[in-house]
Amino acid sequence: MDCPTCGLINPPGASSCDCGYDFAASKAAEFPGRPVVSLAWRQTFEAYWSISWLAWIVSFTLLIVFTTLSFDTLGDNMSVVALAANLVFFGLQAALCRRLVEKNYRSFRVYVIREDGTQGRSLSLGEALRVWAWIFAPQVAFLVLVSLLTRFGQQLPQFILRFVISISPWLRFLVVGPYAVSLAMRVRHRGFRLQAYGLRSV
């Protein structure tokens, strides 16, 4: 069948065209030429990295500096240093949250679809903070879980406890962060939503 939008000849049983036209609904794609996509893990990881890389570097550097220069005075207050590093991390991540829609990713773009039907690639400060709140929540929940495990998991074998603590940054970076971005993409925010479009060339 011929696509009424782009003219491409599709197989008789096709449900949609490469351009995104939906044959069943007789409806063109919201962004012609680029199909709506659900982001894969590597794409959500790429999006998470785009808003977190600077925050990771700065907070990790501060953590190293504080623990190296102030080790004697800090003593048992390493939890205060870790808290400060996390506050810096989340603050910078919130400041970079607009990059979710402004960055040109390799295989997709993220658009802001507003309730009036307009599309764009920019977020106001309030909108960016609402998106970031959904990215922030799973990360904080994970940090609280690791903290509780560290504090109250003394009855566990020490090698298991050390293993969990050692892999927790990787779990946060590779699992929790991408999940948080995926969650923020699925939520219908007040007045707008985020939508990913794939690039046909990739």
MDAnalysis code that builds the backbone (N, CA, C; Angstrom):
import MDAnalysis as mda
import numpy as np

u = mda.Universe.empty(606, n_residues=202, atom_resindex=np.repeat(np.arange(202), 3), trajectory=True)
u.add_TopologyAttr("name", ["N", "CA", "C"] * 202)
u.add_TopologyAttr("resid", np.arange(1, 203))
u.add_TopologyAttr("resname", ["MET", "ASP", "CYS", "PRO", "THR", "CYS", "GLY", "LEU", "ILE", "ASN", "PRO", "PRO", "GLY", "ALA", "SER", "SER", "CYS", "ASP", "CYS", "GLY", "TYR", "ASP", "PHE", "ALA", "ALA", "SER", "LYS", "ALA", "ALA", "GLU", "PHE", "PRO", "GLY", "ARG", "PRO", "VAL", "VAL", "SER", "LEU", "ALA", "TRP", "ARG", "GLN", "THR", "PHE", "GLU", "ALA", "TYR", "TRP", "SER", "ILE", "SER", "TRP", "LEU", "ALA", "TRP", "ILE", "VAL", "SER", "PHE", "THR", "LEU", "LEU", "ILE", "VAL", "PHE", "THR", "THR", "LEU", "SER", "PHE", "ASP", "THR", "LEU", "GLY", "ASP", "ASN", "MET", "SER", "VAL", "VAL", "ALA", "LEU", "ALA", "ALA", "ASN", "LEU", "VAL", "PHE", "PHE", "GLY", "LEU", "GLN", "ALA", "ALA", "LEU", "CYS", "ARG", "ARG", "LEU", "VAL", "GLU", "LYS", "ASN", "TYR", "ARG", "SER", "PHE", "ARG", "VAL", "TYR", "VAL", "ILE", "ARG", "GLU", "ASP", "GLY", "THR", "GLN", "GLY", "ARG", "SER", "LEU", "SER", "LEU", "GLY", "GLU", "ALA", "LEU", "ARG", "VAL", "TRP", "ALA", "TRP", "ILE", "PHE", "ALA", "PRO", "GLN", "VAL", "ALA", "PHE", "LEU", "VAL", "LEU", "VAL", "SER", "LEU", "LEU", "THR", "ARG", "PHE", "GLY", "GLN", "GLN", "LEU", "PRO", "GLN", "PHE", "ILE", "LEU", "ARG", "PHE", "VAL", "ILE", "SER", "ILE", "SER", "PRO", "TRP", "LEU", "ARG", "PHE", "LEU", "VAL", "VAL", "GLY", "PRO", "TYR", "ALA", "VAL", "SER", "LEU", "ALA", "MET", "ARG", "VAL", "ARG", "HIS", "ARG", "GLY", "PHE", "ARG", "LEU", "GLN", "ALA", "TYR", "GLY", "LEU", "ARG", "SER", "VAL"])
u.atoms.positions = np.array([
    [0.847, -1.190, 0.000],
    [0.000, 0.000, 0.000],
    [0.883, 1.241, 0.000],
    [0.416, 2.282, -0.621],
    [1.170, 3.525, -0.707],
    [0.907, 4.384, 0.528],
    [1.983, 4.942, 1.078],
    [1.845, 5.838, 2.231],
    [1.358, 7.199, 1.743],
    [0.270, 7.720, 2.304],
    [-0.229, 9.026, 1.875],
    [0.669, 10.189, 2.294],
    [1.583, 9.927, 3.223],
    [2.468, 11.001, 3.681],
    [3.721, 11.116, 2.829],
    [4.421, 9.977, 2.635],
    [5.697, 10.033, 1.917],
    [5.668, 9.316, 0.576],
    [4.594, 8.531, 0.297],
    [4.482, 7.845, -0.979],
    [5.208, 6.517, -1.039],
    [5.834, 6.091, 0.058],
    [6.556, 4.824, 0.068],
    [5.579, 3.658, -0.074],
    [5.950, 2.669, -0.902],
    [5.113, 1.477, -1.075],
    [5.447, 0.500, 0.046],
    [4.438, 0.152, 0.845],
    [4.617, -0.740, 1.981],
    [3.953, -2.089, 1.707],
    [4.389, -3.160, 2.390],
    [3.723, -4.463, 2.250],
    [2.265, -4.363, 2.673],
    [1.399, -5.234, 2.154],
    [-0.037, -5.151, 2.478],
    [-0.361, -5.226, 3.970],
    [0.411, -5.960, 4.759],
    [0.102, -6.108, 6.177],
    [0.792, -5.099, 7.079],
    [1.450, -4.106, 6.510],
    [2.208, -3.141, 7.326],
    [1.279, -2.330, 8.216],
    [1.686, -2.142, 9.475],
    [0.877, -1.343, 10.388],
    [1.279, 0.129, 10.359],
    [2.540, 0.374, 9.991],
    [3.001, 1.754, 9.907],
    [4.106, 1.853, 8.862],
    [4.293, 3.057, 8.364],
    [5.325, 3.326, 7.370],
    [6.622, 3.705, 8.073],
    [7.732, 3.693, 7.339],
    [9.010, 4.123, 7.896],
    [8.960, 5.579, 8.353],
    [8.114, 6.372, 7.734],
    [8.024, 7.783, 8.108],
    [7.200, 7.987, 9.367],
    [6.568, 6.916, 9.852],
    [5.799, 7.011, 11.075],
    [4.289, 7.033, 10.872],
    [3.835, 7.077, 9.638],
    [2.390, 7.108, 9.386],
    [1.754, 5.809, 9.865],
    [0.679, 5.924, 10.624],
    [-0.029, 4.775, 11.183],
    [-1.199, 4.437, 10.260],
    [-1.105, 3.280, 9.567],
    [-2.162, 2.897, 8.621],
    [-3.470, 2.570, 9.325],
    [-3.404, 1.928, 10.496],
    [-4.624, 1.539, 11.213],
    [-5.398, 2.768, 11.678],
    [-4.669, 3.765, 12.184],
    [-5.336, 4.967, 12.693],
    [-5.492, 6.042, 11.630],
    [-4.908, 5.798, 10.452],
    [-4.890, 6.811, 9.386],
    [-4.388, 8.151, 9.921],
    [-3.243, 8.075, 10.604],
    [-2.704, 9.260, 11.259],
    [-1.211, 9.371, 10.976],
    [-0.803, 10.569, 10.585],
    [0.610, 10.815, 10.322],
    [1.385, 10.866, 11.633],
    [2.692, 10.661, 11.537],
    [3.542, 10.745, 12.713],
    [3.543, 12.161, 13.256],
    [3.741, 12.265, 14.570],
    [3.809, 13.591, 15.177],
    [5.018, 14.364, 14.665],
    [6.057, 13.633, 14.311],
    [7.248, 14.277, 13.747],
    [7.583, 13.548, 12.454],
    [7.070, 13.995, 11.304],
    [7.223, 13.266, 10.049],
    [8.682, 12.963, 9.734],
    [8.897, 11.736, 9.270],
    [10.231, 11.318, 8.887],
    [11.018, 10.682, 10.017],
    [10.556, 10.832, 11.230],
    [11.229, 10.238, 12.370],
    [10.202, 9.509, 13.223],
    [10.299, 8.198, 13.324],
    [9.301, 7.449, 14.086],
    [9.453, 7.648, 15.591],
    [8.322, 7.577, 16.273],
    [8.331, 7.592, 17.735],
    [8.997, 6.305, 18.202],
    [9.903, 6.407, 19.166],
    [10.615, 5.222, 19.647],
    [10.560, 5.148, 21.167],
    [10.639, 3.924, 21.658],
    [10.880, 3.689, 23.081],
    [12.385, 3.497, 23.228],
    [12.987, 4.248, 24.116],
    [14.440, 4.224, 24.220],
    [14.944, 2.909, 24.792],
    [15.998, 2.376, 24.175],
    [16.681, 1.196, 24.684],
    [17.611, 1.610, 25.824],
    [18.166, 0.599, 26.526],
    [19.025, 0.909, 27.667],
    [20.190, 1.799, 27.258],
    [20.856, 1.478, 26.136],
    [22.029, 2.267, 25.752],
    [21.654, 3.712, 25.468],
    [20.423, 3.937, 25.000],
    [19.984, 5.306, 24.731],
    [19.654, 6.052, 26.024],
    [19.023, 5.363, 26.964],
    [18.753, 6.016, 28.247],
    [20.063, 6.253, 29.004],
    [21.027, 5.348, 28.836],
    [22.341, 5.557, 29.435],
    [23.016, 6.788, 28.819],
    [22.913, 6.923, 27.508],
    [23.497, 8.085, 26.829],
    [22.858, 9.381, 27.315],
    [21.543, 9.361, 27.487],
    [20.840, 10.548, 27.974],
    [21.239, 10.854, 29.421],
    [21.322, 9.819, 30.253],
    [21.739, 10.018, 31.647],
    [23.156, 10.572, 31.722],
    [24.040, 10.041, 30.900],
    [25.426, 10.507, 30.875],
    [25.498, 11.977, 30.470],
    [24.634, 12.396, 29.538],
    [24.682, 13.779, 29.047],
    [24.363, 14.796, 30.142],
    [23.568, 14.403, 31.135],
    [23.227, 15.341, 32.209],
    [24.000, 15.057, 33.491],
    [24.858, 14.030, 33.476],
    [25.517, 13.622, 34.722],
    [27.034, 13.624, 34.660],
    [27.641, 13.672, 33.482],
    [29.092, 13.481, 33.409],
    [29.845, 14.563, 34.188],
    [29.439, 15.813, 34.022],
    [30.120, 16.892, 34.738],
    [29.882, 16.777, 36.242],
    [28.659, 16.400, 36.617],
    [28.327, 16.233, 38.035],
    [29.169, 15.121, 38.655],
    [29.365, 14.020, 37.935],
    [30.195, 12.923, 38.434],
    [31.627, 13.390, 38.650],
    [32.182, 14.088, 37.661],
    [33.583, 14.509, 37.741],
    [33.790, 15.469, 38.907],
    [32.932, 16.484, 39.012],
    [33.094, 17.486, 40.070],
    [32.905, 16.872, 41.449],
    [31.844, 16.081, 41.636],
    [31.595, 15.501, 42.961],
    [32.686, 14.505, 43.343],
    [33.177, 13.723, 42.383],
    [34.242, 12.757, 42.670],
    [35.539, 13.481, 43.025],
    [35.832, 14.574, 42.304],
    [37.027, 15.365, 42.602],
    [36.945, 15.961, 44.009],
    [35.782, 16.515, 44.347],
    [35.606, 17.070, 45.697],
    [35.773, 15.996, 46.764],
    [35.229, 14.814, 46.482],
    [35.352, 13.712, 47.445],
    [36.817, 13.356, 47.674],
    [37.592, 13.283, 46.601],
    [39.023, 12.960, 46.714],
    [39.763, 14.062, 47.472],
    [39.487, 15.309, 47.114],
    [40.168, 16.433, 47.758],
    [39.873, 16.463, 49.252],
    [38.609, 16.334, 49.621],
    [38.240, 16.386, 51.037],
    [38.848, 15.228, 51.824],
    [38.805, 14.033, 51.253],
    [39.328, 12.877, 51.995],
    [40.848, 12.906, 52.073],
    [41.499, 13.501, 51.068],
    [42.961, 13.554, 51.075],
    [43.482, 14.654, 51.996],
    [42.921, 15.851, 51.869],
    [43.434, 16.990, 52.619],
    [42.935, 17.049, 54.055],
    [41.756, 16.482, 54.288],
    [41.144, 16.645, 55.612],
    [40.929, 15.330, 56.332],
    [41.742, 14.341, 56.003],
    [41.494, 13.014, 56.563],
    [41.607, 13.018, 58.085],
    [42.608, 13.707, 58.622],
    [42.812, 13.705, 60.072],
    [41.683, 14.420, 60.809],
    [41.240, 15.542, 60.255],
    [40.197, 16.313, 60.947],
    [38.820, 15.698, 60.768],
    [38.616, 15.023, 59.639],
    [37.288, 14.441, 59.405],
    [37.055, 13.215, 60.278],
    [38.074, 12.384, 60.395],
    [37.946, 11.195, 61.237],
    [36.804, 10.315, 60.782],
    [35.809, 10.185, 61.639],
    [34.678, 9.305, 61.343],
    [33.551, 10.017, 60.604],
    [33.772, 11.246, 60.184],
    [32.707, 12.010, 59.532],
    [32.722, 11.876, 58.009],
    [33.112, 10.722, 57.519],
    [33.132, 10.502, 56.066],
    [31.733, 10.567, 55.481],
    [30.726, 10.258, 56.291],
    [29.357, 10.332, 55.794],
    [28.984, 11.773, 55.452],
    [29.542, 12.741, 56.174],
    [29.287, 14.155, 55.879],
    [29.901, 14.525, 54.539],
    [31.123, 14.028, 54.283],
    [31.796, 14.283, 53.005],
    [31.006, 13.657, 51.863],
    [30.545, 12.430, 52.064],
    [29.759, 11.755, 51.026],
    [28.459, 12.497, 50.762],
    [27.822, 12.990, 51.812],
    [26.589, 13.759, 51.653],
    [26.842, 15.036, 50.857],
    [27.937, 15.735, 51.177],
    [28.276, 16.969, 50.458],
    [28.543, 16.681, 48.987],
    [29.259, 15.587, 48.705],
    [29.546, 15.225, 47.315],
    [28.268, 14.907, 46.555],
    [27.329, 14.215, 47.220],
    [26.056, 13.898, 46.563],
    [25.213, 15.144, 46.332],
    [25.250, 16.089, 47.275],
    [24.511, 17.340, 47.079],
    [25.054, 18.117, 45.889],
    [26.381, 18.154, 45.753],
    [26.995, 18.818, 44.601],
    [26.596, 18.099, 43.316],
    [26.635, 16.766, 43.363],
    [26.266, 15.983, 42.184],
    [24.839, 16.284, 41.738],
    [23.889, 16.214, 42.668],
    [22.492, 16.425, 42.302],
    [22.220, 17.867, 41.881],
    [22.916, 18.810, 42.503],
    [22.749, 20.205, 42.091],
    [23.194, 20.433, 40.661],
    [24.357, 19.883, 40.306],
    [24.853, 20.027, 38.931],
    [23.979, 19.257, 37.944],
    [23.506, 18.094, 38.353],
    [22.630, 17.314, 37.481],
    [21.341, 18.076, 37.186],
    [20.786, 18.719, 38.212],
    [19.584, 19.525, 38.001],
    [19.852, 20.672, 37.048],
    [21.020, 21.305, 37.178],
    [21.372, 22.423, 36.305],
    [21.552, 21.976, 34.853],
    [21.980, 20.721, 34.658],
    [22.221, 20.207, 33.308],
    [21.017, 19.490, 32.710],
    [19.909, 19.425, 33.437],
    [18.765, 18.613, 33.005],
    [18.182, 19.053, 31.660],
    [18.322, 20.326, 31.314],
    [17.799, 20.800, 30.021],
    [18.484, 20.130, 28.843],
    [19.690, 19.612, 29.070],
    [20.408, 18.937, 27.978],
    [19.676, 17.696, 27.467],
    [18.761, 17.157, 28.268],
    [17.997, 15.996, 27.803],
    [17.319, 16.267, 26.473],
    [16.805, 17.484, 26.313],
    [16.082, 17.803, 25.079],
    [16.915, 18.651, 24.114],
    [17.988, 19.244, 24.590],
    [18.788, 20.109, 23.725],
    [19.880, 19.356, 22.973],
    [20.332, 18.236, 23.511],
    [21.448, 17.497, 22.913],
    [20.990, 16.686, 21.707],
    [21.829, 16.654, 20.677],
    [21.595, 15.812, 19.502],
    [22.274, 14.464, 19.733],
    [21.506, 13.488, 20.169],
    [22.051, 12.156, 20.400],
    [22.271, 11.443, 19.069],
    [23.074, 10.400, 19.104],
    [23.435, 9.729, 17.852],
    [22.251, 9.081, 17.146],
    [21.348, 8.463, 17.906],
    [20.283, 7.696, 17.263],
    [18.883, 8.212, 17.573],
    [18.766, 9.301, 18.307],
    [17.439, 9.798, 18.658],
    [17.522, 11.262, 19.059],
    [16.357, 11.881, 19.115],
    [16.196, 13.240, 19.630],
    [15.023, 13.218, 20.607],
    [15.094, 14.056, 21.626],
    [14.009, 14.171, 22.596],
    [13.319, 15.512, 22.388],
    [11.999, 15.458, 22.211],
    [11.205, 16.663, 21.993],
    [10.248, 16.873, 23.160],
    [9.903, 18.125, 23.372],
    [8.906, 18.499, 24.368],
    [7.585, 18.681, 23.638],
    [6.581, 17.874, 23.967],
    [5.257, 17.970, 23.369],
    [4.346, 18.629, 24.409],
    [3.892, 19.814, 24.110],
    [3.056, 20.547, 25.061],
    [1.586, 20.220, 24.834],
    [0.753, 20.553, 25.824],
    [-0.672, 20.206, 25.770],
    [-1.394, 20.857, 24.599],
    [-0.902, 22.013, 24.136],
    [-1.546, 22.668, 22.996],
    [-1.102, 22.092, 21.663],
    [-0.266, 21.044, 21.682],
    [0.168, 20.374, 20.468],
    [1.478, 20.885, 19.893],
    [2.013, 21.951, 20.421],
    [3.275, 22.474, 19.902],
    [4.436, 21.605, 20.373],
    [5.491, 21.591, 19.564],
    [6.675, 20.811, 19.871],
    [7.882, 21.729, 19.924],
    [8.842, 21.347, 20.699],
    [10.066, 22.124, 20.779],
    [11.162, 21.326, 21.428],
    [12.314, 21.946, 21.517],
    [13.456, 21.273, 22.126],
    [14.068, 22.154, 23.204],
    [13.199, 22.718, 24.016],
    [13.672, 23.517, 25.146],
    [12.703, 23.357, 26.312],
    [13.265, 23.443, 27.500],
    [12.480, 23.363, 28.726],
    [12.701, 24.644, 29.524],
    [11.635, 25.134, 30.120],
    [11.789, 26.247, 31.050],
    [12.449, 25.707, 32.317],
    [12.873, 26.601, 33.198],
    [13.509, 26.167, 34.442],
    [12.568, 25.288, 35.263],
    [11.304, 25.701, 35.380],
    [10.337, 24.915, 36.140],
    [10.093, 23.550, 35.528],
    [9.995, 23.487, 34.192],
    [9.790, 22.206, 33.510],
    [10.994, 21.294, 33.701],
    [12.198, 21.879, 33.586],
    [13.413, 21.086, 33.763],
    [13.490, 20.506, 35.173],
    [13.083, 21.293, 36.160],
    [13.105, 20.800, 37.541],
    [12.075, 19.697, 37.760],
    [10.926, 19.792, 37.079],
    [9.924, 18.721, 37.210],
    [10.438, 17.428, 36.584],
    [11.104, 17.538, 35.453],
    [11.697, 16.349, 34.833],
    [12.783, 15.787, 35.742],
    [13.630, 16.683, 36.257],
    [14.732, 16.225, 37.100],
    [14.234, 15.555, 38.376],
    [13.099, 15.989, 38.908],
    [12.571, 15.371, 40.128],
    [12.329, 13.875, 39.920],
    [11.880, 13.493, 38.719],
    [11.650, 12.074, 38.421],
    [12.962, 11.323, 38.224],
    [14.015, 12.043, 37.814],
    [15.337, 11.426, 37.683],
    [16.000, 11.337, 39.052],
    [15.740, 12.308, 39.886],
    [16.332, 12.405, 41.222],
    [15.804, 11.314, 42.149],
    [14.497, 11.061, 42.129],
    [13.863, 10.172, 43.107],
    [14.442, 8.751, 43.120],
    [14.576, 8.057, 41.967],
    [15.135, 6.696, 42.034],
    [16.581, 6.672, 42.518],
    [17.354, 7.705, 42.187],
    [18.744, 7.745, 42.631],
    [18.838, 7.894, 44.153],
    [17.998, 8.771, 44.705],
    [17.991, 8.961, 46.153],
    [17.502, 7.701, 46.858],
    [16.483, 7.065, 46.306],
    [15.986, 5.824, 46.900],
    [17.083, 4.761, 46.928],
    [17.861, 4.694, 45.872],
    [18.966, 3.731, 45.815],
    [20.033, 4.060, 46.850],
    [20.382, 5.353, 46.978],
    [21.385, 5.764, 47.963],
    [20.924, 5.459, 49.392],
    [19.647, 5.689, 49.662],
    [19.102, 5.389, 50.987],
    [19.168, 3.889, 51.253],
    [18.834, 3.087, 50.243],
    [18.882, 1.632, 50.396],
    [20.303, 1.159, 50.701],
    [21.286, 1.681, 49.960],
    [22.684, 1.292, 50.205],
    [23.123, 1.751, 51.592],
    [22.713, 2.949, 51.991],
    [23.071, 3.471, 53.312],
    [22.495, 2.608, 54.424],
    [21.230, 2.209, 54.265],
    [20.604, 1.343, 55.277],
    [21.274, -0.021, 55.335],
    [21.640, -0.522, 54.157],
    [22.324, -1.820, 54.112],
    [23.677, -1.729, 54.802],
    [24.371, -0.622, 54.591],
    [25.677, -0.427, 55.226],
    [25.546, -0.311, 56.738],
    [24.522, 0.413, 57.184],
    [24.367, 0.670, 58.619],
    [23.811, -0.532, 59.380],
    [22.829, -1.216, 58.761],
    [22.145, -2.280, 59.492],
    [22.442, -3.683, 58.955],
    [23.349, -3.771, 58.010],
    [23.651, -5.086, 57.429],
    [24.852, -5.758, 58.035],
    [25.166, -5.421, 59.282],
    [26.358, -5.971, 59.926],
    [26.261, -7.480, 60.158],
    [25.035, -8.008, 60.185],
    [24.900, -9.449, 60.387],
    [25.209, -10.238, 59.116],
    [25.297, -9.526, 57.976],
    [25.676, -10.187, 56.732],
    [27.168, -10.499, 56.743],
    [27.584, -11.529, 56.000],
    [29.031, -11.778, 55.873],
    [29.728, -10.537, 55.312],
    [30.901, -10.233, 55.844],
    [31.607, -9.003, 55.485],
    [31.946, -8.939, 54.003],
    [32.279, -10.073, 53.395],
    [32.644, -10.040, 51.974],
    [31.438, -9.677, 51.103],
    [30.240, -10.088, 51.530],
    [29.030, -9.721, 50.778],
    [28.758, -8.234, 50.923],
    [28.906, -7.736, 52.143],
    [28.678, -6.313, 52.395],
    [29.669, -5.461, 51.609],
    [30.947, -5.856, 51.612],
    [31.959, -5.107, 50.853],
    [31.682, -5.163, 49.366],
    [31.225, -6.321, 48.892],
    [30.928, -6.467, 47.465],
    [29.779, -5.553, 47.051],
    [28.725, -5.534, 47.854],
    [27.565, -4.687, 47.544],
    [27.959, -3.219, 47.530],
    [28.750, -2.811, 48.522],
    [29.180, -1.411, 48.587],
    [30.085, -1.057, 47.417],
    [30.940, -1.992, 47.020],
    [31.874, -1.699, 45.924],
    [31.181, -1.610, 44.567],
    [30.102, -2.378, 44.384],
    [29.429, -2.304, 43.077],
    [28.301, -1.275, 43.053],
    [27.974, -0.691, 44.209],
    [26.852, 0.253, 44.240],
    [27.045, 1.461, 43.317],
    [28.262, 2.046, 43.193],
    [28.396, 3.153, 42.232],
    [28.127, 2.723, 40.799],
    [28.555, 1.503, 40.462],
    [28.309, 1.007, 39.106],
    [26.829, 0.741, 38.869],
    [26.158, 0.182, 39.883],
    [24.717, -0.039, 39.755],
    [23.979, 1.292, 39.594],
    [24.393, 2.281, 40.353],
    [23.766, 3.607, 40.255],
    [23.981, 4.210, 38.868],
    [25.176, 4.044, 38.351],
    [25.542, 4.656, 37.078],
    [24.960, 3.910, 35.879],
    [24.979, 2.578, 35.933],
    [24.589, 1.770, 34.766],
    [23.143, 1.299, 34.792],
    [22.521, 1.264, 35.967],
    [21.157, 0.732, 36.069],
    [20.173, 1.792, 36.558],
    [20.445, 2.349, 37.734],
    [19.487, 3.270, 38.352],
    [19.345, 4.554, 37.540],
    [20.465, 5.123, 37.099],
    [20.414, 6.358, 36.316],
    [19.635, 6.217, 35.013],
    [19.985, 5.224, 34.165],
    [19.195, 5.029, 32.945],
    [17.726, 4.736, 33.211],
    [17.436, 3.960, 34.278],
    [16.035, 3.717, 34.630],
    [15.329, 5.023, 34.980],
    [16.026, 5.908, 35.717],
    [15.431, 7.180, 36.111],
    [15.098, 8.038, 34.892],
    [15.984, 8.050, 33.907],
    [15.710, 8.798, 32.664],
    [14.518, 8.193, 31.946],
    [14.474, 6.861, 31.876],
    [13.341, 6.185, 31.244],
    [12.036, 6.534, 31.949],
    [12.072, 6.600, 33.267],
    [10.888, 6.964, 34.045],
    [10.444, 8.386, 33.728],
    [11.392, 9.311, 33.681],
    [11.070, 10.705, 33.377],
    [10.512, 10.859, 31.973],
    [10.928, 9.985, 31.052],
    [10.414, 10.035, 29.680],
    [8.983, 9.521, 29.602],
    [8.621, 8.571, 30.459],
    [7.289, 7.962, 30.401],
    [6.223, 8.780, 31.111],
    [6.643, 9.598, 32.064],
    [5.682, 10.356, 32.869],
    [5.073, 11.484, 32.040],
    [3.777, 11.713, 32.229],
    [3.123, 12.882, 31.616],
    [3.200, 14.020, 32.621],
    [4.108, 14.937, 32.373],
    [4.324, 16.053, 33.281],
    [3.204, 17.077, 33.138],
    [3.064, 17.921, 34.115],
    [2.005, 18.924, 34.077],
    [2.260, 19.916, 32.940],
    [1.414, 19.855, 31.915],
    [1.501, 20.782, 30.795],
    [2.334, 20.309, 29.622],
    [3.054, 19.203, 29.783],
    [3.902, 18.721, 28.689],
    [4.298, 17.274, 28.934],
    [4.877, 16.694, 27.915],
    [5.482, 15.373, 28.043],
    [6.723, 15.338, 27.160],
    [7.588, 14.370, 27.388],
    [8.784, 14.190, 26.575],
    [8.559, 13.029, 25.617],
    [9.019, 13.183, 24.389],
    [8.860, 12.123, 23.394],
    [10.159, 11.960, 22.623],
    [10.611, 10.716, 22.479],
    [11.821, 10.416, 21.730],
    [11.463, 10.030, 20.303],
    [12.217, 10.550, 19.353],
    [12.066, 10.207, 17.940],
    [13.371, 9.612, 17.446],
    [13.253, 8.485, 16.735],
    [14.441, 7.826, 16.199],
    [14.901, 8.479, 14.911],
    [16.165, 8.286, 14.594],
    [16.724, 8.793, 13.337],
    [16.757, 7.649, 12.340],
    [16.192, 7.862, 11.177],
    [16.100, 6.801, 10.181],
    [17.465, 6.402, 9.638],
    [18.417, 7.343, 9.723],
    [19.744, 7.061, 9.162],
    [20.570, 6.140, 10.028],
    [20.115, 5.888, 11.266],
    [20.899, 5.062, 12.185],
    [20.304, 3.663, 12.264],
])
